[in-house]
Amino acid sequence: MFKETALTWIAELQEAGKLADLDSEARNRLANDYAQKLEEYFNEAVVNQLNPVGKAADFERMLLYDSQYIHKYLNQLIPGYYGFRADIFHQARKIILGE
């Protein structure tokens, strides 16, 4: 999910002329960098959201052991999870891309 989002951002930047054409290796490196930053930003926002209800530690354990079910778990805990996630991704884009 994070890398796919990063690749979408790169494609949009290239279409807008804000990013030069990249060979596949450079594009992949940039996508990995953006994806890592997005994942860190997302995880921090989720921890901040779950701390008041005492579920942040459970989320952090899931990251280590059972990441397959994270979004299902978060959808049960965070009201309007998909909107929350969209907002976090939008905020992260602004920070990561400097928009």
C-alpha positions in Angstrom: 0.0 0.0 0.0 2.8 2.4 0.9 4.9 1.7 -2.2 1.9 1.8 -4.5 1.0 5.2 -3.1 4.6 6.4 -3.5 4.6 5.3 -7.1 1.4 7.1 -7.8 2.9 10.3 -6.3 6.0 9.9 -8.5 3.8 9.4 -11.6 1.7 12.5 -10.7 4.9 14.6 -10.2 6.2 13.5 -13.6 3.0 14.2 -15.3 3.0 17.7 -13.8 6.5 18.3 -15.0 7.8 18.6 -11.4 10.0 15.6 -11.6 12.4 14.6 -14.5 12.1 11.3 -16.1 13.7 8.6 -14.1 15.1 5.3 -15.1 13.6 2.3 -13.4 16.3 2.0 -10.8 16.1 5.6 -9.7 12.3 5.5 -9.7 12.4 2.4 -7.5 14.8 4.0 -5.0 12.7 7.2 -4.8 9.5 5.1 -4.4 11.2 3.1 -1.6 12.3 6.3 0.1 8.8 7.9 -0.1 7.1 4.6 1.0 9.3 4.3 4.0 8.6 7.9 5.1 4.9 7.4 4.5 4.8 4.3 6.5 6.6 5.9 9.4 4.3 8.9 9.3 1.2 6.7 9.1 2.4 4.4 12.0 3.1 7.4 14.2 -0.3 8.9 13.5 -2.0 5.6 14.3 -0.1 5.2 17.6 -1.2 8.8 18.5 -4.8 7.9 17.7 -4.7 4.6 19.7 -2.8 5.8 22.8 -5.9 7.4 24.5 -7.7 4.0 24.2 -4.8 2.0 25.4 -4.4 0.1 22.1 -1.1 1.5 20.8 1.0 -1.4 22.1 -1.3 -3.9 20.5 -0.9 -2.1 17.2 2.9 -2.1 17.5 2.9 -5.9 18.2 0.8 -6.4 15.1 3.4 -4.5 13.1 6.0 -7.0 14.2 4.0 -10.3 14.0 0.7 -10.1 12.2 0.7 -7.2 9.7 -1.7 -9.1 7.4 -4.7 -8.0 9.6 -3.6 -4.5 10.5 -6.2 -2.6 8.4 -9.0 -4.8 9.5 -7.9 -4.3 13.2 -7.6 -0.5 12.7 -11.0 -0.3 10.9 -12.5 -1.8 14.1 -10.8 0.6 16.4 -10.7 3.9 14.6 -14.0 5.4 13.7 -14.0 6.4 10.1 -10.7 4.6 9.5 -10.6 4.9 5.8 -11.2 8.6 6.0 -8.6 8.9 8.7 -6.1 7.0 6.5 -6.8 9.2 3.5 -6.3 12.3 5.7 -3.0 10.9 7.0 -1.8 10.1 3.5 -2.7 13.6 2.3 -0.8 15.2 5.2 2.2 12.9 4.6 2.2 13.8 0.9 2.5 17.5 1.8 5.3 16.9 4.2 7.2 14.3 2.1 6.9 16.1 -1.2 7.1 19.6 0.2 3.8 20.7 -1.2 
